[in-house]
């Protein structure tokens, strides 16, 4: 089964398109000179007797051992944007950066093209402390391979291939034990890069590098059903599991598929997660089945959210199990959207009490009464800046999948997919019918409104996600449509549903109604604390402290009722408590910017009449 993306999928969802636009604008505000400065400095192609204006700080500072990591993410994000939209400006910027890397590589003379010195790798081979050089150089290699795969850059492939020859020579002299010791210092996604380059070139050197970079100290315990993850750094190992998945796809070696599946089982199935779908505390995996003592300020690292969604995509394509699509959906709304490109939803006459935008929240605090911490555009550049620009580069991923005549709809977003079945071109569309009966969106719009029956017939929030699917084809086509019926809609296991129709003609359509409801999820390891969700979206209560709610344990969702259910032509997703003397207002977690909030609430059983 293939994931439909690139220009075969058109994203129409307004909120995600806004985030893609903000992402592109941020990327273009960053100058090529500052993005490439560490590489040019390392190659001896740049120097200055003064502090350059706008020079990047934080983890991109010239004094940080991870310098250059973000530039690799940037190249990957640019390649993803180009693949999705054909954007010539972003591609031109990325092509120029690849050319800079080629100049640096030529100046080094031995294949090296990194933003850090080769001696960092020699240091870890000798056991000297240095901060994750493999992680850093992987990002640039990833950017080069993505520019090759997604943007057709032959120059990027040449730079990556010559650089890989350096790694082939360097690793050739190590024993297996020495190599394993090296791999214990964060290697990032090196294994995935070697698999990509094997697929792109067929060169046998990449089989050697795959073997050398296979981390048996992690993989063997996973295959034996052990737990090598608890209390260990999460985003060190997630890219290694993704690398195993990619090696399986390129080589067909079943062992690597079993590694990826075992990783998921250990990290997700047996471990549990927060109501957001995410995991980790202080960048480490929590104990299996219990996060109750780990609610703090450093929960749910953004990088882990992004990378676990990528792993879920591999597993879905192999198995067609919709549980992976459920996982992606939860993490999209409560991770990617909740931790990046926040924008205050203000209106005329009201000034925000806090900044009205937020770039990237490294972590998602889970303890009651805390708030998100937002990184800046050029003075932080922690790791999640990199996954931010990638995650928001192409939101048209993970929606549509195809396996011959079978098409799977996994995410419910206004979008279209152009496919081919039996040589016939087919366009599929899904549009969310918001049942609002109005296109009047704000007080300063043209205010055009059509008089119809819907506003009165649907006087209150419909509590239904209505999706209309339609087909455009010049001639009849055999097509089996499978639409995810999520667990949040039924309270049961997620599954796919399909219409009886298999032969479709131009203009044929099908409507699916998914019940939307407030429901609760207990905290993994402590069922006396709950979180509220509306569909897949976590609801955050606006509060500056830990809170206890008086809730009927049999029906905790009854503690909330709708509040301010409509503004102009849009239904809102705001709620308020009805069981407390002092009410608490709830908003979707991705609408929270700088406010103090709580996700989990202790429950105290009130006296209910018999």
Secondary structure, DSSP 8 states (H G I E B T S, - for coil): -EEE-GGGEEE--HHHHHHHHHHHHHHHHS-HHHHHHHHHHHTTS---SS--TT---GGGSTTSTTTTHHHHHHHHHHHHHHHHH--HHHHHHHHHHHHHHHHHHHHHSSS---SS-THHHHHHHHT---S-HHHHHHHHHHHHHHHHHHH--HHHHHHHHHHHHHHHHHHHT--HHHHHHHHTS--TTHHHHHHHHHHHH--THHHHHHHHT--HHHHHHHHTT----BTSBHHHHHHHHHHHHHHHHHH--HHHHHHHHHHHIIIIITT---TTS---BTTBB--TT--TT--SSSBS-HHHHHHHHHHHHHHHHHH--THHHHHHHHHIIIIITTSEEEE----TT---SS-SEEEEES----STTB---EE-TTTT--HHHHHHHHHTT-TTTTSEEEETTEEEE-S--SEEEEEEETTEEEEEEEEEE---------TTS-------SHHHHT-S---EEEEEEEEEESS-EE-EEEEEE-HHHHSS--EEE--S--EE-TT-EEEEEEE--EEEEEETTEEEEEEEEETTEEEEEE-SS--EEE--GGGGGGGEEE-S-EETTEE---EEESSSSS--EEEEGGG-SSS-EESEEEEE------
